[in-house]
Structures are given as structure tokens and as C-alpha cells.
């Protein structure tokens, strides 16, 4: 019925229905009739599956819930709105119905007599009131037109409905699709022009409830996702508004600061923790902070953290909020050490040990790995002290913890204190952690420890004895748990006697002072170390490398003043120029092949054994004379017989020097 159709003429409507529906007249002559109704009649007449005029066919069954993700809420909210509307229609002869987006009735409420009457017309739960099953009616046209509709008397396609007036309004979902229909059925004589507006109001009210529920569900989903994200990241998160009321804190921040989430959430932040001055200033000035190292005080405890502060605006009123990101200093340092620190990869099993001297060193080192006492590793450069230090670290309880290696001789004296002790944070400086803090929980390796300044020697003594370090420009000692391993090739006793090295620090290394012998003092390790090095080179190059007999003999007779480091460099050079993966004597460096020694002054405290001195003298004579025994004997002041006996005794081959 057109809105301007009131008051309506039931007889005129019936006459038009007879002409068009019953007698099949042409509808084009009906200029004043509702065109929407006429079009519906034409569709019904053209439907080959429709039933005869005057009867209604319906298929009862369960409502299809598969397309309704919010079906349960739709039913509950729809019934609530129908009940509210029915209170105003309780004394009238009317029926209110809720149908789904396919025209199936979900719930029916109203006058019992009228419900009984319309049940025979298909107004039953599970039945459809589309044009296919019920012809022209308000529910069908509402779905067709996607708009509120009222159908009066003979405007219905089937004559069995001519005594009724049906009114319907759609309920749209968040995307604009029709999810439900609210329908009102009354006797035609009781219908009023206000019925349509009332049903539209009920439908709109249900639609608003559905959309509010959708928004609530979306907000809940976003909140669940946000909580899942906050729970999965490693950083602590605290959010508060401009008044300082905490609106969010995740479990990581709670654990880091030792707080209880229900106690903190909704409380004033100053009541649960003491904010550092740098955070208070940034809060007051609405400033951004990025990766600032500071200390929080919670329950009397000082907790060092790395923070970032992000001001942001909340809601429609653009109120200020603050997001604080906290990271444990220990975790930050661990990550920094993984990315930039020295990695301890060597174990005792990987050390080239065959000689009794080195087996004794390894036994001492294994004992040291079970302790936290400082270790001093002494010996010439290249003997493998750093590898031994890594093995000590990996064998003990600190394995997997930071392993920070520092060459003290590489740090300028004027920068040594800053580099090793770090500096405290100030207004214009974020602060710099000390090397002891970076190694906290693990091992700090100090190579060339004898070059430490007197100030740093005193700081090292304080750390070993008290377990704390004091940064420059700071008055607050920082507790650290770090194991010190020092390396030196110097005569420490002489340095102590001269006063250039702290006697107190020297005595701290007394528990584990291990001397690593030079390679020339343990010739049994030469072949084993060479074979281990060759296996590593084979793996790196993807080629099987082997020694021939002449090569191994040359390696074993060379003095190796550069120790293991010189051996490894020599083999890398030989591997690069060998043919067919076979390393011969000719592939070795000239100095090794000829037995020639560089003029490296021997430290005053280092004394060769008589046997080593004889070997050195004979090798030098062989190199200078080209292996001529007579000339060698004259040079050494020995008889030829004595020289040959000593050559055999010292296992020196004259041929090696004649072939150079």
C-alpha cells in the first residue's frame, strides 16, 4: 500500500485483484495502483511452481542458521524487542513475528486466535513467507525491496490473506545485508497508518542492538589479539593516562618489576613504583624517549632497565596517554654479546693435546673450570691461551653465558677507564655500561693484562674481592657476577718487583696460574696439531687434504717460534698452493722448509734447555752451510763423528737443508 493510500478502499483493491490475478487482465491500465504490488503479482503469476490462487503452500523445517554467525544473539535480542512491542499491542488482535533473512519465521507472538488462524497460512516457525510460498505479502516484498512495506487486504496475492494487513521492516547487518525481518499481522479493518512506523522502530532498535553487539565482539576480539601480542613479546609494557592511572600492564613488566597486575591496573603509577627522573621529565614535557638506561625503584629494590617512552593521544577527546617499554638490562646485554661479543666455541676435546706437558695443563684448566676464582694463563704468543680460556668457560657453569674478550694493549691509556668502567647516565648522556656488566653472569677475558693502568688494576682488584663495579660519573655501585681470565706473556714477577703491576692483583691470580708451554717444548703435539688443522682446512675448502712424509718430517723438525698460530698460518698457505690435495715439503713457507729462524729476541726470563740449545745451533749451522757436514763441524767446533751422532740423536735431517 502506498503511504498516501490512506484511507484505502477495500472494494477497489478487490476489484483490481479480480481483474488481474483471477481473470488475467493487463495490469498496464492500473495507473493509480501500487506498482510494487503489481510487479509482485506479475512475478507470482509467471512462477510455474506457484499454487492455485486462494491457497498457501509452506514447507516447515529448521531455520537455516549457517548464514547467521550471530543467530543466537539475533533470537535473544529479537524476542526481547518483540516482547517490548507486544506490551503495547496486548489488547489488540495482532501478531508479531521475527523472520530470518530468507523469510523463514523464527518466533511468533500475539493474539492466540489470530495466531491459530494465520498458522494455516504458513505463519509457523520454520516456514517461509516468500513469494514462492506465500505470494505477495509484506515479508516477501520487504526482502525483495530491502525496505519497509505494508500490504493491505486484496493486495495479497492469495485470497486467503485478503482479510489481513501485513507490515514488515528489514533488519540490516553491519555490511548492509538483510539479516532479519520484523513483521506485524492484523485484521485488515484494524490496521492504521502508524503500524508501519512502529514496526520500523522495532526493526531499527533490533538493528542497533545487533550492530552494538558486533562492535562489542570486534572490540573483544581486538582486545584478545592485543593481549596475545603483549603476552608473546619479550618486552615489558605499561600504559597510563595523563593523570597517571595505569590502564594496561603486561605479564613481562609485572615479572620484571615484581608487581601484581590486578594491584597495578587502575592504580596511580606513583603509588606502585618510583619513576626515574628522566621518565618524570619526559612525562611532563610530552617527550619521546628511546633506549634510555635507567633504574626503577619498586618496594625498595633498584631494578636497572632499558626503557622507551611513547606519548600518544587517546579517544575522541585526544587525551594524552603514555606507553612505556621496558627491557631487562641483563637481556639486552646478552643480546649485544651474541651479536658483537667474542663467542666461546672451543672445548677441551678440540685442543691439540698429546704431550705430557699439555695434558698436565689441561688437567689444571679443568680444575679451574669448576671454580669462579680468577685464572691467569701464561705463555708465549700463539700457544693457544685464548682457546684454553674458551674451553675453561665452556666446561664450567657459565657455559652459554656472555664471553667478552678484550685486548688491554689495544685500548689507549687515556681511554682505558671509560672503555672498561663505562659511564653513568646524565641529562645529555644515556650512559655506557662497563665491560664487566656486559660480561655479567659469564666470563671477561683480559688479554695482555699486564698493560692495564694502575687505576684499572685497582678497579679489577675491587671487582674480584667485592663483586661490584662503579661507573665513571656515578656514585651507585653495580653488582656483577663475572669470572676473570687473564692472559699474559710477560714476566709477572719482574713487573711486580718493579711496581708496575699490582701485587694484590697478582696474588688474586695465585689460585689458578697456569703456564702453557711453547710448541717447541712439546714436539709430540706438532703432528697432532697439524693433522687437526688440516682436517679443519679440508672441511672449509671442501677438498680432502693430506700430508706427504717429507712435509710431516719438516713440520716436526722446525722450531716454531710463533707456536700454534704460526703452524696454522703455514698450513693455510701450503693448502692454497698444493697440487691434488697433497701437501708436500715444497708447499711450506720458505722459513719452515729451510728451518730458518727469524731474529726474535728471547725474553730474559726464558732459558732454553741444553738439548734445545744444541738443536738450535745445529739447525743454524746447517742452514748457513747448506747442509755440508764438514763445514758444520768446523763451525760448531765438533768432530764429524760427534756431529753425525748428535744429528741422529736430535733427529735432524741434513737432506732438508741441502734441498732448499
C-alpha positions, 0 to 999 in steps of 0.5 A: 500500500502506498503511504498516501493510500490512506484511507484505502478502499477495500472494494477497489483493491478487490476489484483490481485483484479480480481483474488481474490475478483471477481473470488475467487482465493487463495490469498496464491500465492500473495507473493509480495502483501500487506498482510494487504490488503489481510487479509482485503479482506479475512475478507470482503469476509467471512462477510455474511452481506457484499454487492455485490462487486462494491457497498457501503452500509452506514447507516447515523445517529448521531455520537455516542458521549457517548464514547467521554467525550471530543467530543466537544473539539475533533470537535473544535480542529479537524476542526481547524487542518483540516482547517490548512491542507486544506490551503495547499491542496486548489488547489488540488482535495482532501478531508479531513475528521475527523472520530470518533473512530468507523469510523463514519465521523464527518466533511468533507472538500475539493474539492466540486466535489470530495466531491459530488462524494465520498458522494455516497460512504458513505463519509457523516457525520454520516456514517461509513467507516468500513469494514462492510460498506465500505470494505477495505479502509484506515479508516477501516484498520487504526482502525483495525491496530491502525496505519497509512495506505494508500490504493491505487486504486484496493486495495479497496475492492469495485470497486467503490473506485478503482479510489481513494487513501485513507490515514488515521492516528489514533488519540490516547487518553491519555490511548492509545485508538483510539479516532479519525481518520484523513483521506485524499481522492484523485484521485488515479493518484494524490496521492504521497508518502508524503500524508501519512506523512502529514496526520500523522502530522495532526493526531499527532498535533490533538493528542497533542492538545487533550492530552494538553487539558486533562492535562489542565482539570486534572490540573483544576480539581486538582486545584478545589479539592485543593481549596475545601480542603483549603476552608473546613479546619479550618486552615489558609494557605499561600504559597510563593516562595523563593523570597517571592511572595505569590502564594496561600492564603486561605479564613481562613488566609485572615479572620484571618489576615484581608487581601484581597486575590486578594491584597495578591496573587502575592504580596511580603509577606513583603509588606502585613504583618510583619513576626515574627522573628522566621518565618524570621529565619526559612525562611532563614535557610530552617527550619521546624517549628511546633506549634510555638506561635507567633504574626503577625503584619498586618496594625498595629494590633498584631494578636497572632497565632499558626503557622507551617512552611513547606519548600518544593521544587517546579517544575522541577527546585526544587525551594524552596517554603514555606507553612505556617499554621496558627491557631487562638490562641483563637481556639486552646485554646478552643480546649485544654479546651474541651479536658483537661479543667474542663467542666461546666455541672451543672445548677441551676435546678440540685442543691439540693435546698429546704431550705430557706437558699439555695434558698436565695443563689441561688437567689444571684448566679443568680444575679451574673450570669448576671454580669462579676464582680468577685464572691467569694463563701464561705463555708465549704468543700463539700457544693457544691461551685464548682457546684454553680460556674458551674451553675453561668457560665452556666446561664450567657453569657459565657455559652459554653465558656472555664471553667478552674478550678484550685486548688491554694493549689495544685500548689507549691509556687515556681511554682505558677507564671509560672503555672498561668502567663505562659511564653513568647516565646524565641529562645529555648522556644515556650512559655506557655500561662497563665491560664487566656488566656486559660480561655479567653472569659469564666470563671477561677475558683480559688479554695482555693484562699486564698493560692495564693502568694502575687505576684499572688494576685497582678497579679489577682488584675491587671487582674480584674481592667485592663483586661490584663495579662503579661507573665513571660519573656515578656514585651507585655501585653495580653488582656483577657476577663475572669470572676473570681470565687473564692472559699474559706473556710477560714476566709477572714477577719482574713487573711486580718487583718493579711496581708496575703491576699490582701485587694484590692483583697478582696474588688474586691470580695465585689460585689458578696460574697456569703456564702453557708451554711453547710448541717447541717444548712439546714436539709430540703435539706438532703432528697432532696439531697439524693433522687437526688443522688440516682436517679443519682446512679440508672441511672449509675448502671442501677438498680432502687434504693430506700430508706427504712424509717429507712435509710431516718430517719438516713440520716436526723438525722446525722450531716454531717460534710463533707456536700454534698460530704460526703452524696454522698460518703455514698450513693455510698457505701450503693448502692454497698452493698444493697440487691434488690435495697433497701437501708436500715439503715444497708447499711450506713457507720458505722459513719452515722448509729451510728451518730458518729462524727469524731474529726474535729476541728471547725474553730474559726470563726464558732459558732454553734447555741444553738439548734445545740449545744444541738443536738450535745451533745445529739447525743454524749451522746447517742452514748457513752451510747448506747442509755440508757436514764438514763445514758444520763441524768446523763451525760448531767446533765438533768432530764429524763423528760427534756431529753425525751422532748428535744429528741422529740423536736430535733427529735432524735431517741434513737432506732438508737443508741441502734441498732448499 
